[in-house]
Amino acid sequence: MTKASKTVRIAAVQALAYTGDEEYQNIAMAIEYAEEASLKGADLISFPEAYPGPATGPMDWNDKLDVPIEETFSKLAQRLEVYIAAGGLEPCPDVANAFYVSQKLYAPDGTILCNYRRVQPDNPDLNAFFFAGRRRVVPGNEIPVVATALGRIGLQICGELWVPEISRIQMLRGADILLAPVNGRATHTRLSGMWQTWQHIARARAAENLTYVVVAQKFLQNGPGGGIGLIAGPEAILARATRPGVLIADLDLERLQWLRGRLVDAELLAPPSENESDPTSATRCGQSRDRRPELYSTLTAPQSDAYDFFYYQHDRQKKE
């Protein structure tokens, strides 16, 4: 991407994933996906939640790899001159048998710009389902927006896209692109019908915040198909896929700024001229500015039935 351009090419990788003892093989596959995305001109490559890992197998891959995962992805980002978002589980040093779900953002110079730790992880049953019996996932405490040469990037993970407050906070901090990678295994459960709704949620987050939203899912090796990869803009879904592969879309950040800076006015409310085949806007311009913060205190008030993300602390206190 040249400096004069306001277009960013995104690759959302719908990745095939090894699990368990074979999970380390995701590294080689991730490199192949990244190289394919680079050949297609991607500026930013977004991998699924906890991909390449570790997530479902041994946490220590040192005996399987020539170099640590972070070094591999740093060098990959440098070689391809792209931004890469990839993740896995990280052991929590302060809580026994507990982990963070993290997503790291690598820059083209190889530096790790952000190590996002999911702030609203799943409950123990879901954790065990996704992460091979590992029940305790500790929440992080930061909702990040990272300034890059491509624009400002907000990181969140999986079901956090269903939490409108997270996307809204990132929008208020200037996010242009929201990366929301998905694990994907719930596609093959009694929750399988949720995936159509997931598309609508991604579309809604993009429209209400005037941002781009990128969803990438992983698929199990030799497992059933299905699922959704999605790149949504404020005005339309730019690309989608239900199978493994590299999903590509071009994001127009100049258009994004126009939509944010323009309020619905008399000019936009006028009938289109005979020469105008398309509407001026396919979304509500200025939507990100239509706010009454002084009325929103309920959002930060205690909620009696709010999920306790620190349940593991109470378990430990009972034992003590």
Order of alpha helices (4+ residues) and beta strands (2+ residues): beta-alpha-beta-alpha-beta-beta-beta-alpha-beta-beta-beta-alpha-beta-alpha-beta-beta-beta-beta-beta-alpha-alpha-alpha
